[in-house]
């Protein structure tokens, strides 16, 4: 059992740790203040060379506070959950394929450049660098021809749709702050495409 002195000492250390946590997390927390209404729009699925490609736009993602957080050097992620489902009338719809895409940006104040990474898990799919804030924002919020599945893997008579969700303010911090800050991100609702055939829309 801890003595009263030891309990007081532990509580003081915990209070200091919490204060440090909020100091370090300031830019990331302020970035979530006015990001209500984030949503996915303009979902389109097209077939190209046998593959189904998904397009979509994330709206309401950027605010002055989020840009301030990025410019302060915080590595910021938008995570897109993309699922392809087969529509079935009498039973639940069947998930055919799913991808989780990470759009990540890091700003260099020295070079005045934004470095964008498109990742899936640990796999680095694409890396781009720009000095244009507008271009960086487009890269972060757009799904621009993401392959979801080969059309040949789908039934010719089936009807399919795509659902997409975005998770914002997924911020990289060192342990243990990465776990403590995980719940401060914001999620969009799921958005759904129109149904389509194995050849896309």
C-alpha positions, 0 to 999 in steps of 0.5 A, a space after each residue: 500500500 502507498 503511504 499518503 506521501 507517496 500518493 501525493 507524489 504520484 498525483 503530482 507527477 501525473 498532473 505534470 504529465 497531463 500538463 505536458 501532454 496538453 502543451 505538446 498536443 496544443 496545435 493538434 487539439 486546436 485543429 479539431 475545433 471547427 471541423 464539423 461537417 466533414 463529408 465525402 462527396 462526388 464518389 465515382 467508380 470507373 473501369 479502366 483496363 479491367 480495374 475499378 478505380 474510385 474517385 471522391 472528394 473530402 469536403 470541410 477538412 481544412 480550417 485555419 487552425 488545421 493549417 496552423 497545426 500543419 505549419 507548426 510542423 505537426 505530421 497530419 494524416 487523413 485516413 480513408 476507409 474504402 470498401 466495395 460491397 455487393 448489394 443483395 436484396 434478401 440478406 445483408 450486403 457482402 463486403 468484397 474488398 476494402 482498403 485503408 489509405 493514409 494521406 499524410 503531410 509534413 511541412 518543412 519551415 526551412 524549405 517551405 515545402 509540403 511533403 505528401 505521402 500516400 500509404 497503405 499500412 507500411 507500404 509507401 505508394 506515392 511521395 510528392 513535394 510542393 510549395 503550393 498550399 492549394 496543391 497540398 490540400 488537393 492531394 490530401 482531400 482527393 481520392 484520385 483513381 484509387 484501384 479497388 478491385 479488378 472488374 473481372 473478379 465481380 459477377 456480371 449480373 451483380 450490383 455493387 457500391 462503394 462506401 468511404 469514410 475519412 478520419 481526420 487529425 490522425 497525428 503522429 506522436 511518440 509513445 505514450 502520446 500516440 495512444 492518449 491522443 487517438 480519440 481526438 481525431 474526427 471522423 466523417 460519416 460513411 458516404 455511399 456511391 450509386 450502385 454500379 455493375 462490374 464495369 463501373 458507373 
